[in-house]
Amino acid sequence: MTVTSTRGNGMAFPEDLRDWQHELRVQFPIITAHPELAYLDSAATAQKPQAVLDAVHTYLTTSNANAGRGTYTWANRTTELVERTRDRVKEFLSDPAPERSGVHFTSGTTEGLRTIARDWLTSYLTDGDEIVVPVADHEANIAPWLETQRLLAAQGTHVRVLRMPYQAGSHDYDHVALAQLAGPRTRFVAATHVHHVYGGNMNVHRIRQAVGPDAVICLDAAQSVGHLPVSTADLDVDFVVFSGHKALALPGTGAVWARQARGPALAPGGWNGTPNTTGIVSLGTALDWLQAAGIDRIERWTTALAARLTDGLRHLDPYEILGCELSLAAGSPVQQRQGIVTFRHRDIASGDLGFILFSHGFMVRSDNHCQGSAGEKTGSVRVSLHVYNTPEEIDRLVAVLASLR
Ligand SMILES: Cc1ncc(COP(=O)(O)O)c(C=O)c1O
């Protein structure tokens, strides 16, 4: 039986997950070492559980070598660990045909998207093709595509950029408008799974129907991998790009998953040099850890914390919450916030609010969050959550915010 407690707006808090969460929280040394602080910036980068730290230590003290080169034990072991992580990424993304997909390791989502633009998209597009760019999403998912357009134009290949349409109220993509916009020359669509400012799930599974079977869909999953199930089969996308460091792995980690059914494969780009073996080991372990913890539970926990914060904030007059206002009452997946809540104070600039909150022990992100030019025009404060955060932290934060009236 699911035990829940309800708050003012009827949202239920998953009380049945309290013990589960406590057992996981204590596995994060940096969190338990600082009970006076609350880390609320996991959308920027996440903290690391002991298992990840141990895996890195074990690797460096037992088998550190280069991958894919030597024939001695340490080198073989390193190669094996890299290949195992590749398989792990495919499995984690519910890849229905792992023998026909590839995984390329990067330093994060930005490098992953750039790699696709530079190493694949430039040779895939031809004169007169169209690409859809999500102009109100993260800059990392806009700049590479515009750069590709410029690069190709300089070589005489003219590609049209179509601006991804958004729904005014929910900030979800407008899939109906997208279907009208997309035509036979629309060959590439860039999209984001979870919006890094509004926290909404962008209902990416509807894109395929809107753009047809042949367009390549590239998904920025920076804010979804490690937070909710990301299934390449269900979403019917061709590229999934994510940051390992936001999914509990070491800084400087990320991956591109590429389905090779449409167009040329994302070639490894020839000689890539020495891979970030330590980071890759940490990524494999982080994915194991997340899987064992249960992605569904992590999603329930972080969305419930986001709902608790939104619920607390919506009654405080000086605050404006960005994103869908109706979200909590309706409770539909579009309108849930996936562990990200962004807001403004009417009279306090977001940078100042960030400083004030830190003086109370809360680490949040302030200002414009690298949103593209079609995004918010004034700064805001973003609270982003992971499995180590607690309802008590949220309640303390709401109390401090209430005192700033
Ligand atoms: C949606 C989204 N895309 C891309 C990025 C960039 O990720 P990274 O810093 O790992 O390159 C972020 C992180 O801030 C993000 O939230």
The ligand as a Gaussian input file, in Angstrom:
#p B3LYP/6-31G(d) Opt

LIG

0 1
 C       19.044000      20.992000     -20.675000
 C       20.534000      21.138000     -20.595000
 N       21.271000      20.943000     -21.699000
 C       22.614000      21.040000     -21.669000
 C       23.296000      21.344000     -20.522000
 C       24.794000      21.435000     -20.547000
 O       25.347000      20.349000     -19.869000
 P       26.921000      20.228000     -19.614000
 O       27.282000      21.348000     -18.708000
 O       27.112000      18.891000     -19.002000
 O       27.589000      20.345000     -20.923000
 C       22.568000      21.538000     -19.349000
 C       23.269000      21.835000     -18.091000
 O       23.325000      22.831000     -17.528000
 C       21.152000      21.460000     -19.392000
 O       20.422000      21.692000     -18.304000

